[in-house]
Amino acid sequence: MLNFDMSTMSEQSLINCDIATDLLDNVSVIAKRMSISGKISDKMENDILMECAALRGELQAHITKGEIKTSFLDKVRRETKRLIEEMQPKEEE
Protein backbone atom coordinates (compact mmCIF):
# COMPACT_ATOMS: atom_id res chain seq x y z
CA MET A 1 0.00 0.00 0.00
CA LEU A 2 1.36 3.36 -0.99
CA ASN A 3 1.23 6.22 1.49
CA PHE A 4 0.86 9.82 0.42
CA ASP A 5 -0.94 13.09 1.01
CA MET A 6 -3.00 13.84 -2.09
CA SER A 7 -3.11 17.54 -1.29
CA THR A 8 0.64 17.90 -1.87
CA MET A 9 0.63 16.40 -5.37
CA SER A 10 -0.34 17.92 -8.69
CA GLU A 11 -3.20 16.43 -10.67
CA GLN A 12 -0.74 15.05 -13.24
CA SER A 13 1.31 13.37 -10.49
CA LEU A 14 -1.85 11.76 -9.11
CA ILE A 15 -2.75 10.48 -12.58
CA ASN A 16 0.79 9.15 -13.07
CA CYS A 17 0.58 7.44 -9.67
CA ASP A 18 -2.70 5.75 -10.58
CA ILE A 19 -1.35 4.54 -13.91
CA ALA A 20 1.90 3.23 -12.41
CA THR A 21 0.03 1.48 -9.60
CA ASP A 22 -2.41 -0.13 -12.04
CA LEU A 23 0.42 -1.33 -14.30
CA LEU A 24 2.30 -2.90 -11.39
CA ASP A 25 -0.87 -4.48 -9.97
CA ASN A 26 -1.77 -5.94 -13.36
CA VAL A 27 1.67 -7.45 -13.95
CA SER A 28 1.61 -8.98 -10.46
CA VAL A 29 -1.81 -10.55 -11.08
CA ILE A 30 -0.76 -11.86 -14.50
CA ALA A 31 2.37 -13.45 -12.99
CA LYS A 32 0.36 -15.11 -10.22
CA ARG A 33 -2.24 -16.47 -12.63
CA MET A 34 0.36 -17.75 -15.08
CA SER A 35 2.23 -19.45 -12.25
CA ILE A 36 -0.94 -21.11 -10.96
CA SER A 37 -1.76 -22.36 -14.46
CA GLY A 38 1.77 -23.70 -14.90
CA LYS A 39 2.69 -21.36 -17.75
CA ILE A 40 5.62 -19.88 -15.82
CA SER A 41 7.71 -21.31 -13.00
CA ASP A 42 7.31 -20.31 -9.37
CA LYS A 43 10.81 -18.84 -9.55
CA MET A 44 9.85 -16.62 -12.49
CA GLU A 45 6.73 -15.52 -10.62
CA ASN A 46 8.82 -14.64 -7.57
CA ASP A 47 11.36 -12.75 -9.69
CA ILE A 48 8.61 -10.73 -11.36
CA LEU A 49 6.89 -9.98 -8.05
CA MET A 50 10.24 -8.83 -6.60
CA GLU A 51 10.83 -6.51 -9.57
CA CYS A 52 7.32 -5.09 -9.14
CA ALA A 53 8.02 -4.57 -5.43
CA ALA A 54 11.24 -2.72 -6.27
CA LEU A 55 9.34 -0.46 -8.68
CA ARG A 56 6.71 0.14 -6.00
CA GLY A 57 9.52 1.20 -3.66
CA GLU A 58 10.74 3.68 -6.26
CA LEU A 59 7.17 4.90 -6.73
CA GLN A 60 6.85 5.43 -2.97
CA ALA A 61 10.08 7.46 -3.00
CA HIS A 62 8.67 9.69 -5.75
CA ILE A 63 5.42 10.05 -3.79
CA THR A 64 7.38 11.09 -0.72
CA LYS A 65 9.02 13.82 -2.82
CA GLY A 66 5.53 14.90 -3.86
CA GLU A 67 5.97 14.47 -7.59
CA ILE A 68 5.70 11.58 -10.02
CA LYS A 69 7.20 12.71 -13.29
CA THR A 70 6.19 11.33 -16.65
CA SER A 71 9.75 10.04 -17.07
CA PHE A 72 9.24 7.71 -14.10
CA LEU A 73 5.89 6.59 -15.49
CA ASP A 74 7.66 5.82 -18.79
CA LYS A 75 10.16 3.70 -16.87
CA VAL A 76 7.32 1.75 -15.22
CA ARG A 77 5.71 1.25 -18.63
CA ARG A 78 8.98 -0.05 -20.13
CA GLU A 79 9.66 -2.36 -17.21
CA THR A 80 6.13 -3.79 -17.04
CA LYS A 81 6.19 -4.38 -20.81
CA ARG A 82 9.53 -6.19 -20.44
CA LEU A 83 8.17 -8.33 -17.60
CA ILE A 84 5.10 -9.29 -19.62
CA GLU A 85 7.32 -10.20 -22.58
CA GLU A 86 9.45 -12.39 -20.28
CA MET A 87 6.33 -14.33 -19.32
CA GLN A 88 5.46 -15.10 -22.94
CA PRO A 89 6.28 -18.62 -24.12
CA LYS A 90 9.53 -18.74 -26.06
CA GLU A 91 9.09 -19.85 -29.66
CA GLU A 92 11.35 -22.63 -30.88
CA GLU A 93 13.42 -21.73 -33.91
PyMOL CGO cylinders between C-alpha atoms (Angstrom):
from pymol import cmd
from pymol.cgo import CYLINDER

trace = [
    CYLINDER, 0.00, 0.00, 0.00, 1.36, 3.36, -0.99, 0.3, 1, 1, 1, 1, 1, 1,
    CYLINDER, 1.36, 3.36, -0.99, 1.23, 6.22, 1.49, 0.3, 1, 1, 1, 1, 1, 1,
    CYLINDER, 1.23, 6.22, 1.49, 0.86, 9.82, 0.42, 0.3, 1, 1, 1, 1, 1, 1,
    CYLINDER, 0.86, 9.82, 0.42, -0.94, 13.09, 1.01, 0.3, 1, 1, 1, 1, 1, 1,
    CYLINDER, -0.94, 13.09, 1.01, -3.00, 13.84, -2.09, 0.3, 1, 1, 1, 1, 1, 1,
    CYLINDER, -3.00, 13.84, -2.09, -3.11, 17.54, -1.29, 0.3, 1, 1, 1, 1, 1, 1,
    CYLINDER, -3.11, 17.54, -1.29, 0.64, 17.90, -1.87, 0.3, 1, 1, 1, 1, 1, 1,
    CYLINDER, 0.64, 17.90, -1.87, 0.63, 16.40, -5.37, 0.3, 1, 1, 1, 1, 1, 1,
    CYLINDER, 0.63, 16.40, -5.37, -0.34, 17.92, -8.69, 0.3, 1, 1, 1, 1, 1, 1,
    CYLINDER, -0.34, 17.92, -8.69, -3.20, 16.43, -10.67, 0.3, 1, 1, 1, 1, 1, 1,
    CYLINDER, -3.20, 16.43, -10.67, -0.74, 15.05, -13.24, 0.3, 1, 1, 1, 1, 1, 1,
    CYLINDER, -0.74, 15.05, -13.24, 1.31, 13.37, -10.49, 0.3, 1, 1, 1, 1, 1, 1,
    CYLINDER, 1.31, 13.37, -10.49, -1.85, 11.76, -9.11, 0.3, 1, 1, 1, 1, 1, 1,
    CYLINDER, -1.85, 11.76, -9.11, -2.75, 10.48, -12.58, 0.3, 1, 1, 1, 1, 1, 1,
    CYLINDER, -2.75, 10.48, -12.58, 0.79, 9.15, -13.07, 0.3, 1, 1, 1, 1, 1, 1,
    CYLINDER, 0.79, 9.15, -13.07, 0.58, 7.44, -9.67, 0.3, 1, 1, 1, 1, 1, 1,
    CYLINDER, 0.58, 7.44, -9.67, -2.70, 5.75, -10.58, 0.3, 1, 1, 1, 1, 1, 1,
    CYLINDER, -2.70, 5.75, -10.58, -1.35, 4.54, -13.91, 0.3, 1, 1, 1, 1, 1, 1,
    CYLINDER, -1.35, 4.54, -13.91, 1.90, 3.23, -12.41, 0.3, 1, 1, 1, 1, 1, 1,
    CYLINDER, 1.90, 3.23, -12.41, 0.03, 1.48, -9.60, 0.3, 1, 1, 1, 1, 1, 1,
    CYLINDER, 0.03, 1.48, -9.60, -2.41, -0.13, -12.04, 0.3, 1, 1, 1, 1, 1, 1,
    CYLINDER, -2.41, -0.13, -12.04, 0.42, -1.33, -14.30, 0.3, 1, 1, 1, 1, 1, 1,
    CYLINDER, 0.42, -1.33, -14.30, 2.30, -2.90, -11.39, 0.3, 1, 1, 1, 1, 1, 1,
    CYLINDER, 2.30, -2.90, -11.39, -0.87, -4.48, -9.97, 0.3, 1, 1, 1, 1, 1, 1,
    CYLINDER, -0.87, -4.48, -9.97, -1.77, -5.94, -13.36, 0.3, 1, 1, 1, 1, 1, 1,
    CYLINDER, -1.77, -5.94, -13.36, 1.67, -7.45, -13.95, 0.3, 1, 1, 1, 1, 1, 1,
    CYLINDER, 1.67, -7.45, -13.95, 1.61, -8.98, -10.46, 0.3, 1, 1, 1, 1, 1, 1,
    CYLINDER, 1.61, -8.98, -10.46, -1.81, -10.55, -11.08, 0.3, 1, 1, 1, 1, 1, 1,
    CYLINDER, -1.81, -10.55, -11.08, -0.76, -11.86, -14.50, 0.3, 1, 1, 1, 1, 1, 1,
    CYLINDER, -0.76, -11.86, -14.50, 2.37, -13.45, -12.99, 0.3, 1, 1, 1, 1, 1, 1,
    CYLINDER, 2.37, -13.45, -12.99, 0.36, -15.11, -10.22, 0.3, 1, 1, 1, 1, 1, 1,
    CYLINDER, 0.36, -15.11, -10.22, -2.24, -16.47, -12.63, 0.3, 1, 1, 1, 1, 1, 1,
    CYLINDER, -2.24, -16.47, -12.63, 0.36, -17.75, -15.08, 0.3, 1, 1, 1, 1, 1, 1,
    CYLINDER, 0.36, -17.75, -15.08, 2.23, -19.45, -12.25, 0.3, 1, 1, 1, 1, 1, 1,
    CYLINDER, 2.23, -19.45, -12.25, -0.94, -21.11, -10.96, 0.3, 1, 1, 1, 1, 1, 1,
    CYLINDER, -0.94, -21.11, -10.96, -1.76, -22.36, -14.46, 0.3, 1, 1, 1, 1, 1, 1,
    CYLINDER, -1.76, -22.36, -14.46, 1.77, -23.70, -14.90, 0.3, 1, 1, 1, 1, 1, 1,
    CYLINDER, 1.77, -23.70, -14.90, 2.69, -21.36, -17.75, 0.3, 1, 1, 1, 1, 1, 1,
    CYLINDER, 2.69, -21.36, -17.75, 5.62, -19.88, -15.82, 0.3, 1, 1, 1, 1, 1, 1,
    CYLINDER, 5.62, -19.88, -15.82, 7.71, -21.31, -13.00, 0.3, 1, 1, 1, 1, 1, 1,
    CYLINDER, 7.71, -21.31, -13.00, 7.31, -20.31, -9.37, 0.3, 1, 1, 1, 1, 1, 1,
    CYLINDER, 7.31, -20.31, -9.37, 10.81, -18.84, -9.55, 0.3, 1, 1, 1, 1, 1, 1,
    CYLINDER, 10.81, -18.84, -9.55, 9.85, -16.62, -12.49, 0.3, 1, 1, 1, 1, 1, 1,
    CYLINDER, 9.85, -16.62, -12.49, 6.73, -15.52, -10.62, 0.3, 1, 1, 1, 1, 1, 1,
    CYLINDER, 6.73, -15.52, -10.62, 8.82, -14.64, -7.57, 0.3, 1, 1, 1, 1, 1, 1,
    CYLINDER, 8.82, -14.64, -7.57, 11.36, -12.75, -9.69, 0.3, 1, 1, 1, 1, 1, 1,
    CYLINDER, 11.36, -12.75, -9.69, 8.61, -10.73, -11.36, 0.3, 1, 1, 1, 1, 1, 1,
    CYLINDER, 8.61, -10.73, -11.36, 6.89, -9.98, -8.05, 0.3, 1, 1, 1, 1, 1, 1,
    CYLINDER, 6.89, -9.98, -8.05, 10.24, -8.83, -6.60, 0.3, 1, 1, 1, 1, 1, 1,
    CYLINDER, 10.24, -8.83, -6.60, 10.83, -6.51, -9.57, 0.3, 1, 1, 1, 1, 1, 1,
    CYLINDER, 10.83, -6.51, -9.57, 7.32, -5.09, -9.14, 0.3, 1, 1, 1, 1, 1, 1,
    CYLINDER, 7.32, -5.09, -9.14, 8.02, -4.57, -5.43, 0.3, 1, 1, 1, 1, 1, 1,
    CYLINDER, 8.02, -4.57, -5.43, 11.24, -2.72, -6.27, 0.3, 1, 1, 1, 1, 1, 1,
    CYLINDER, 11.24, -2.72, -6.27, 9.34, -0.46, -8.68, 0.3, 1, 1, 1, 1, 1, 1,
    CYLINDER, 9.34, -0.46, -8.68, 6.71, 0.14, -6.00, 0.3, 1, 1, 1, 1, 1, 1,
    CYLINDER, 6.71, 0.14, -6.00, 9.52, 1.20, -3.66, 0.3, 1, 1, 1, 1, 1, 1,
    CYLINDER, 9.52, 1.20, -3.66, 10.74, 3.68, -6.26, 0.3, 1, 1, 1, 1, 1, 1,
    CYLINDER, 10.74, 3.68, -6.26, 7.17, 4.90, -6.73, 0.3, 1, 1, 1, 1, 1, 1,
    CYLINDER, 7.17, 4.90, -6.73, 6.85, 5.43, -2.97, 0.3, 1, 1, 1, 1, 1, 1,
    CYLINDER, 6.85, 5.43, -2.97, 10.08, 7.46, -3.00, 0.3, 1, 1, 1, 1, 1, 1,
    CYLINDER, 10.08, 7.46, -3.00, 8.67, 9.69, -5.75, 0.3, 1, 1, 1, 1, 1, 1,
    CYLINDER, 8.67, 9.69, -5.75, 5.42, 10.05, -3.79, 0.3, 1, 1, 1, 1, 1, 1,
    CYLINDER, 5.42, 10.05, -3.79, 7.38, 11.09, -0.72, 0.3, 1, 1, 1, 1, 1, 1,
    CYLINDER, 7.38, 11.09, -0.72, 9.02, 13.82, -2.82, 0.3, 1, 1, 1, 1, 1, 1,
    CYLINDER, 9.02, 13.82, -2.82, 5.53, 14.90, -3.86, 0.3, 1, 1, 1, 1, 1, 1,
    CYLINDER, 5.53, 14.90, -3.86, 5.97, 14.47, -7.59, 0.3, 1, 1, 1, 1, 1, 1,
    CYLINDER, 5.97, 14.47, -7.59, 5.70, 11.58, -10.02, 0.3, 1, 1, 1, 1, 1, 1,
    CYLINDER, 5.70, 11.58, -10.02, 7.20, 12.71, -13.29, 0.3, 1, 1, 1, 1, 1, 1,
    CYLINDER, 7.20, 12.71, -13.29, 6.19, 11.33, -16.65, 0.3, 1, 1, 1, 1, 1, 1,
    CYLINDER, 6.19, 11.33, -16.65, 9.75, 10.04, -17.07, 0.3, 1, 1, 1, 1, 1, 1,
    CYLINDER, 9.75, 10.04, -17.07, 9.24, 7.71, -14.10, 0.3, 1, 1, 1, 1, 1, 1,
    CYLINDER, 9.24, 7.71, -14.10, 5.89, 6.59, -15.49, 0.3, 1, 1, 1, 1, 1, 1,
    CYLINDER, 5.89, 6.59, -15.49, 7.66, 5.82, -18.79, 0.3, 1, 1, 1, 1, 1, 1,
    CYLINDER, 7.66, 5.82, -18.79, 10.16, 3.70, -16.87, 0.3, 1, 1, 1, 1, 1, 1,
    CYLINDER, 10.16, 3.70, -16.87, 7.32, 1.75, -15.22, 0.3, 1, 1, 1, 1, 1, 1,
    CYLINDER, 7.32, 1.75, -15.22, 5.71, 1.25, -18.63, 0.3, 1, 1, 1, 1, 1, 1,
    CYLINDER, 5.71, 1.25, -18.63, 8.98, -0.05, -20.13, 0.3, 1, 1, 1, 1, 1, 1,
    CYLINDER, 8.98, -0.05, -20.13, 9.66, -2.36, -17.21, 0.3, 1, 1, 1, 1, 1, 1,
    CYLINDER, 9.66, -2.36, -17.21, 6.13, -3.79, -17.04, 0.3, 1, 1, 1, 1, 1, 1,
    CYLINDER, 6.13, -3.79, -17.04, 6.19, -4.38, -20.81, 0.3, 1, 1, 1, 1, 1, 1,
    CYLINDER, 6.19, -4.38, -20.81, 9.53, -6.19, -20.44, 0.3, 1, 1, 1, 1, 1, 1,
    CYLINDER, 9.53, -6.19, -20.44, 8.17, -8.33, -17.60, 0.3, 1, 1, 1, 1, 1, 1,
    CYLINDER, 8.17, -8.33, -17.60, 5.10, -9.29, -19.62, 0.3, 1, 1, 1, 1, 1, 1,
    CYLINDER, 5.10, -9.29, -19.62, 7.32, -10.20, -22.58, 0.3, 1, 1, 1, 1, 1, 1,
    CYLINDER, 7.32, -10.20, -22.58, 9.45, -12.39, -20.28, 0.3, 1, 1, 1, 1, 1, 1,
    CYLINDER, 9.45, -12.39, -20.28, 6.33, -14.33, -19.32, 0.3, 1, 1, 1, 1, 1, 1,
    CYLINDER, 6.33, -14.33, -19.32, 5.46, -15.10, -22.94, 0.3, 1, 1, 1, 1, 1, 1,
    CYLINDER, 5.46, -15.10, -22.94, 6.28, -18.62, -24.12, 0.3, 1, 1, 1, 1, 1, 1,
    CYLINDER, 6.28, -18.62, -24.12, 9.53, -18.74, -26.06, 0.3, 1, 1, 1, 1, 1, 1,
    CYLINDER, 9.53, -18.74, -26.06, 9.09, -19.85, -29.66, 0.3, 1, 1, 1, 1, 1, 1,
    CYLINDER, 9.09, -19.85, -29.66, 11.35, -22.63, -30.88, 0.3, 1, 1, 1, 1, 1, 1,
    CYLINDER, 11.35, -22.63, -30.88, 13.42, -21.73, -33.91, 0.3, 1, 1, 1, 1, 1, 1,
]
cmd.load_cgo(trace, "trace")
